Amino acid sequence: MERRTDTAEALAAAETLPEATKAVHEAGGLDGVRTLADAGDEAQLRHLARRARRLADRRAGATIPVETLAALA
């Protein structure tokens, strides 16, 4: 995702023909540009961020009783 975002930023920032040519080439040509434009990366990243927050909250609430488990083992 980071590489795709870097590529999208390069495409968005291209202001000259050489910059645009380089950015399009690095994106895999016009087909790559179209694919990247339609990929919905932002929605996927936002979904992942929400999931990561939920997992972090769950993990924060799961106190592992190391001493108790060690005594039982």
C-alpha distances in whole Angstrom, upper triangle without the diagonal:
4,5,5,6,9,10,10,12,14,15,16,18,20,24,26,26,25,22,21,22,20,17,17,18,15,13,15,18,19,18,14,15,16,14,11,13,14,11,11,8,10,12,9,8,12,13,11,13,16,16,15,18,21,20,21,24,25,25,27,29,30,32,33,37,37,40,42,40,41,44,44,43
4,5,5,6,9,10,10,12,14,15,16,18,22,24,25,23,20,20,21,18,15,17,18,14,13,16,19,20,19,16,16,18,16,12,15,16,14,14,10,11,14,12,10,14,15,13,14,18,18,17,19,22,21,21,25,26,25,27,30,31,33,34,37,37,41,42,40,41,45,45,44
4,5,5,6,9,10,11,12,14,15,17,20,22,22,20,17,17,18,15,12,14,14,11,10,13,16,17,17,13,13,16,14,11,14,16,13,15,11,13,16,15,13,17,18,16,17,21,21,20,23,25,25,25,28,30,29,31,34,34,36,37,40,40,44,45,43,44,48,48,46
4,5,5,6,9,10,11,12,14,15,19,21,21,20,17,16,17,15,12,12,13,10,8,11,14,15,14,10,10,12,11,7,10,12,10,11,8,11,14,12,12,15,17,16,17,20,21,20,23,25,25,25,28,30,30,31,34,35,37,38,42,42,45,46,45,46,49,49,48
4,5,5,6,9,10,10,12,14,18,20,21,20,17,16,18,16,12,14,15,12,11,14,16,16,17,13,12,14,13,9,11,13,11,11,8,9,13,12,11,13,16,15,15,19,20,19,21,24,24,24,27,29,29,30,33,34,36,37,41,41,45,46,44,46,49,49,48
4,6,5,6,9,10,10,12,16,18,19,17,14,14,16,13,10,12,14,10,10,13,15,16,17,14,13,15,15,11,13,16,14,15,12,13,16,16,14,17,19,18,18,22,23,22,24,27,27,27,30,32,31,32,35,36,38,39,43,43,46,48,46,47,51,51,50
4,5,5,6,9,10,11,14,16,16,15,12,11,13,10,7,9,10,7,6,10,12,13,14,10,9,12,12,9,11,14,13,14,12,14,17,17,16,19,21,20,21,24,25,24,27,29,29,29,32,34,34,35,38,39,41,42,46,46,49,51,49,50,54,53,52
4,5,5,6,9,10,14,16,16,16,13,12,14,12,9,10,12,10,8,12,13,13,14,11,8,11,11,7,8,11,11,12,10,11,15,15,14,17,19,19,19,22,24,24,25,28,29,29,32,33,33,35,38,39,41,42,46,46,50,51,49,51,54,54,53
4,5,5,6,9,12,14,16,16,12,11,14,13,9,12,14,12,11,15,15,16,17,14,12,14,15,11,11,15,14,15,13,13,16,17,15,18,21,20,20,23,25,24,26,29,29,29,32,34,34,35,38,39,41,43,46,46,50,51,50,51,55,55,54
4,5,5,6,10,12,13,12,8,8,11,9,6,9,11,9,9,13,13,14,16,13,11,14,15,12,13,16,16,17,15,16,20,20,19,21,24,23,23,27,28,27,29,32,32,32,35,37,37,38,41,42,44,45,49,49,52,54,52,54,57,57,56
4,6,5,9,11,11,12,8,7,9,9,5,7,10,9,8,12,11,11,13,11,8,11,13,10,10,14,15,16,15,16,19,20,19,21,24,24,24,27,29,29,30,33,34,34,36,38,38,40,42,44,46,47,51,51,55,56,54,56,59,59,58
4,6,8,11,13,14,10,9,12,12,9,11,14,13,12,15,15,14,16,14,11,13,15,12,11,14,15,16,15,15,18,20,19,20,23,24,24,26,28,28,29,32,33,33,35,38,38,39,42,43,45,47,51,51,55,56,54,56,59,59,58
4,6,9,12,12,8,9,12,12,9,12,14,14,13,17,16,16,19,17,14,16,18,15,14,18,19,19,18,18,21,22,21,23,26,26,26,28,30,30,31,34,35,35,37,39,39,40,43,44,47,48,52,52,55,57,56,57,60,60,59
4,6,8,8,5,5,9,9,7,9,12,12,12,15,14,14,17,16,13,16,18,15,15,19,20,21,20,20,24,25,24,26,29,29,29,32,33,33,34,37,38,38,40,42,42,43,46,48,50,51,55,55,58,60,58,59,63,63,62
4,7,9,6,7,10,11,10,12,15,16,16,19,17,17,20,19,16,18,21,19,18,21,23,24,23,23,27,28,27,28,32,32,32,34,36,36,37,40,41,41,43,46,46,46,49,51,53,54,58,58,61,63,62,63,66,66,65
4,6,5,6,8,10,10,12,14,15,16,18,17,17,20,19,17,19,22,20,20,23,25,26,26,26,29,30,30,31,34,34,34,37,39,39,40,43,44,44,46,48,48,49,52,53,56,57,60,60,64,65,64,65,69,69,67
4,5,5,6,8,10,10,12,14,15,17,14,14,18,18,16,18,21,20,19,23,25,26,26,27,30,31,31,33,35,35,36,39,40,40,42,44,45,45,48,50,50,51,54,55,57,58,62,62,65,67,65,66,70,70,68
4,5,5,6,9,10,10,12,14,16,14,15,19,18,16,19,21,20,20,24,25,27,26,27,31,31,30,33,35,35,35,38,40,39,41,44,44,44,47,49,49,50,53,54,56,57,60,60,63,65,63,64,68,68,66
4,5,5,6,9,10,11,12,14,13,14,18,16,14,17,19,17,18,21,22,24,23,24,27,28,27,29,32,31,32,35,36,36,37,40,41,40,43,45,45,46,49,50,52,53,57,56,60,62,60,61,64,65,63
4,5,5,6,8,10,10,12,11,11,14,13,11,14,17,15,15,19,20,22,21,22,26,26,26,28,30,30,31,34,35,35,37,40,40,40,43,45,45,46,49,50,52,53,57,57,60,62,60,61,65,65,63
4,6,5,6,9,10,11,9,10,14,13,12,15,17,16,17,20,21,23,23,24,28,28,27,30,32,32,33,36,37,37,39,41,42,42,45,47,46,48,51,51,54,54,58,58,61,63,61,62,66,65,64
4,6,5,6,9,10,10,12,14,13,12,16,17,16,17,20,21,23,22,23,27,27,26,29,31,30,31,34,35,35,37,40,39,40,43,44,44,45,48,49,51,52,55,55,58,60,58,59,63,63,61
4,5,5,6,9,9,10,13,10,9,13,14,12,13,17,17,19,18,20,23,23,22,25,27,27,28,31,32,31,33,36,36,36,39,41,41,42,45,46,48,49,53,52,56,57,56,57,60,60,59
4,5,5,6,5,6,9,8,7,10,12,11,12,15,16,19,18,20,23,23,23,26,28,27,29,32,32,32,35,37,37,38,41,42,42,44,46,47,50,50,54,54,58,59,57,58,62,61,60
4,5,5,5,8,10,9,9,13,13,13,15,18,18,21,20,22,25,25,25,28,29,29,30,33,34,33,36,38,38,39,42,43,43,45,47,48,50,51,54,54,58,59,57,58,61,61,59
4,5,7,10,11,9,9,13,13,12,14,17,17,19,18,20,23,22,22,25,27,26,27,30,31,30,33,35,35,35,39,40,39,41,44,44,47,47,51,50,54,55,53,54,58,57,56
4,6,8,8,5,6,9,9,8,11,13,13,16,15,17,20,19,19,23,24,23,25,28,29,28,31,33,33,34,37,38,38,40,42,43,45,46,50,49,53,54,52,53,57,57,55
4,7,7,5,7,10,10,10,12,14,14,18,17,20,22,21,22,25,26,26,28,30,31,31,33,35,35,36,39,40,40,42,45,45,47,48,51,51,55,56,54,55,58,58,56
4,5,5,6,9,10,11,12,14,15,19,19,21,24,23,24,27,28,28,30,33,33,33,36,38,38,39,42,43,43,45,47,48,50,51,55,54,58,59,57,58,62,61,60
4,5,5,6,8,10,10,12,14,17,18,20,22,22,24,26,27,28,30,32,33,33,36,38,38,39,42,43,43,45,48,48,51,52,55,56,59,60,58,59,63,62,61
4,5,5,6,9,10,11,12,16,16,19,21,21,22,25,26,26,28,31,31,32,34,36,36,38,40,41,41,44,46,46,49,50,54,54,57,58,56,57,61,60,59
4,5,5,6,8,10,10,14,14,17,19,18,19,22,23,23,25,28,28,29,31,33,33,35,37,38,38,40,43,43,46,47,50,50,54,55,53,54,58,57,56
4,5,5,6,9,10,13,13,15,18,18,19,21,23,23,25,27,28,29,31,33,33,34,37,38,39,40,43,44,46,47,51,51,55,56,54,55,59,58,57
4,5,5,6,8,11,13,15,17,17,19,21,22,23,25,27,28,29,31,33,33,35,37,38,39,41,43,44,47,48,52,52,56,56,54,56,59,59,57
4,5,5,6,9,11,14,15,15,16,19,20,20,23,25,25,26,29,30,30,32,34,35,36,38,40,41,44,45,48,49,53,53,51,53,56,55,54
4,5,5,8,8,11,13,13,14,17,18,18,20,22,23,24,26,28,28,30,32,33,34,36,38,39,42,43,46,47,50,51,49,51,54,54,52
4,6,8,9,10,12,13,15,17,18,19,21,23,24,25,27,29,29,31,33,34,35,37,39,40,43,44,48,49,52,53,51,53,56,56,55
4,6,8,10,11,12,14,16,17,18,20,22,23,24,26,27,28,30,32,33,34,36,38,39,42,43,47,48,52,52,50,52,55,54,54
4,5,9,9,9,11,13,14,15,17,19,19,21,23,24,25,27,29,30,31,33,35,36,39,40,44,44,48,48,47,49,52,51,50
4,6,5,6,9,10,11,13,14,16,17,19,20,22,23,24,26,27,29,30,32,33,37,38,42,43,46,47,45,47,50,49,49
4,5,5,6,9,10,10,12,14,15,16,18,20,21,22,24,26,26,28,30,31,34,36,39,40,44,44,43,45,48,47,46
4,5,5,6,9,10,10,12,14,15,17,19,20,21,23,24,25,27,29,30,33,35,39,40,43,44,42,45,48,47,47
4,5,5,6,9,10,11,12,14,15,17,18,20,21,23,24,26,27,29,32,34,38,39,42,43,41,44,47,46,45
4,5,5,6,9,10,11,12,14,15,16,18,20,21,22,24,26,27,30,32,35,36,40,40,39,41,44,43,42
4,5,5,6,9,10,10,12,14,15,16,18,20,21,22,24,26,28,30,34,35,38,39,37,39,43,42,41
4,5,5,6,9,10,11,13,14,15,17,19,20,21,23,25,28,30,33,35,38,39,37,40,42,42,42
4,5,5,6,9,10,11,12,14,16,17,18,20,22,23,26,28,32,33,37,37,35,38,41,40,40
4,5,5,6,9,10,10,12,14,15,16,18,20,21,24,25,29,30,34,34,33,35,38,37,37
4,5,5,6,9,10,10,12,14,15,16,19,20,23,25,29,30,33,34,33,35,38,37,37
4,5,5,6,9,10,11,12,14,15,17,19,22,24,28,29,33,33,32,34,37,37,37
4,5,5,6,9,10,11,12,14,15,17,20,22,25,27,30,30,29,32,34,34,34
4,5,5,6,9,10,10,12,14,15,18,20,24,25,28,29,28,30,33,32,32
4,5,5,6,9,10,10,12,14,17,20,23,25,28,28,28,30,33,33,33
4,5,5,6,9,10,11,13,16,18,22,24,27,27,26,29,31,31,31
4,5,5,6,8,10,11,14,16,19,21,24,24,23,26,28,28,28
4,5,5,6,9,10,13,15,18,20,23,24,23,25,28,28,28
4,5,5,6,9,12,14,18,20,23,23,23,25,28,28,28
4,5,5,6,10,12,16,18,21,21,20,23,25,25,25
4,5,5,8,10,13,15,18,19,18,20,23,23,23
4,6,7,10,13,15,18,19,19,21,23,24,24
4,6,9,12,15,17,17,18,20,22,22,23
4,6,9,12,15,14,14,17,19,19,20
4,6,9,11,12,12,14,16,17,18
4,6,9,9,9,11,13,14,14
4,6,5,6,9,10,11,12
4,6,5,6,9,10,10
4,5,5,6,9,10
4,5,5,6,9
4,5,5,6
4,5,5
4,5
4
